[in-house]
């Protein structure tokens, strides 16, 4: 059974349920927020993107899929809730589709579609790549500034789903009748497909004001990103130099990525805290230079896991990953698991460093059963904030504004059969547990709400042992700039080095926070995993360059 598109964070707060038997419920009908947990339809690409905030489900469809008749192949919602939608039902996503979930109260959800179409418009002597106005149905292409608008060749055109007819022709180079205006040439194209696409597009060709442009440049720590446009098919690239230097350095071809008339470069091995300038070239022509500056390395405390304090935390029974009298940066779910006993710390220091370490201590994360419920061994950057009813509220992340390229470290792992199962995870029963280490950079607004230490965190997490309706980390969150993870579901008896490369979704956004989360049980935040699964961690480090 597929779950919503969420990264499974880890909390290990199972002991918080100990008080549930002491609470008397005098309210005859509880107010239970109801959620869609998973959904699939025929022709869908990837997992549904589910937003609890505005109660929407976004389904991505293949470009050739008719949205007016979609069979639901998977649908799950909050346990015991009734729904106006069910598996096997056909729905029309030509417009937003309403779903009502009911359990004491009604909750209306909206299902919407995303159906991107890969479009192409290529002409002779093109500068840059074409743009497509999907609202007004206009495609635009630029050609060399000195090219004749009355004499150019069409190389390729695709305006609708694969296999669409354009003016009645199913071809990548349809016959078009061009009309020459003062500063552009235009043709009309009727696009039809499958009985559900019938559009009239206008395609236009303009002369570019210049044949090459340095669009932008972004500086990280030891890496620079450069973006430019030029004439498609010409020799295009970049030169750069530190501001004040006399000689330009040409960017090697292996650092370039070319897409038609657009190109970019990822240039490693730059100096931190330096100012550079770069310029794009296309053929024999050079564009104006653009300046960019690199930033400094930022460090994270206790990455070697040498610092620990005993009998600390909110309940005075927790072992915490910071020095006596020090400032917390990392935290664990020990605050919840030790509610009754200090023997229930699931994350502890051990005298078992990785070979070659300069330290004497490693972190041991061990999943355990506490009063019948799984408490996952875990370690994360951030703060355990409070216990809410049967669940835990955490703040993931700390302030961080630099640009690491990867997280490296050492780990060992002992898996265990998954015997503790929460609703929706029955398919995992008896399978070997998996550990996970994930890292994310984002531009969240930092908050100190509910913080005992007054320190800021980035993403608030709330577990929900009863219904899996908590607030979890979503790797599709629009605030995320970069993400990476390491998952292991096999026994690793000797320390093994791992490397998690961060996949950046943008190069020009400045991070505000860094999140690193580690768990001995991948689905520990859903109280699902194998008691006894144990993860050892040592000597983490952040790198800021590419090979």
Buried (B, 14 or more C-beta within 10 A) or exposed (E): EEBBBBBBBBBBBBBBBBEEEEEEEEEEEEEBBBBBBBBBBEBBEEBBBBBBEEBBBBBBBBBBBBBEBBEBEBBBBBBEBEBEBEEEEEBEBEEEBEBBBEBEEEBEBBBEBEBEBEBBBBBBBBBBBBEBEEEEBBBBBBBBEEBEBEEBEBBEBBBBBEEBBBBEEEEEEBEBEBEEEEEBBBBEBBBBBEEBBEBEBBBBBBBBEBBBBBBBBBBBBBBBBBBBBBBBBBEBBBBBBBEEEEEBBEBEEEBBEBEBBBBBBBBBEBEBEBEBBBBBBBEEBBBEBBEBBBBEBBEBBBBBBBBBBBEBBBBEBBBBBBBEEEEBBBBBBBBBBBBEEBEBBBBBBBEBBBEEBEEEBBBBBBBBBBBEBBBBBBBBBBBBBBBBBBBBBBBBBBBBBBBBBBBBBBBBBBBBBBBBBBBBBEEBEEEBBBBBBBBBBBBBEBEBEBBBEEBBBBBBBBBBBBBBBBBBBBBBBEBBBBBBBBEBBEEBEEBEEBEBBBEBEEBEBEBBBBBBBBBBBBBBBBBBBBBBBBBBBBBBBBBBBBE
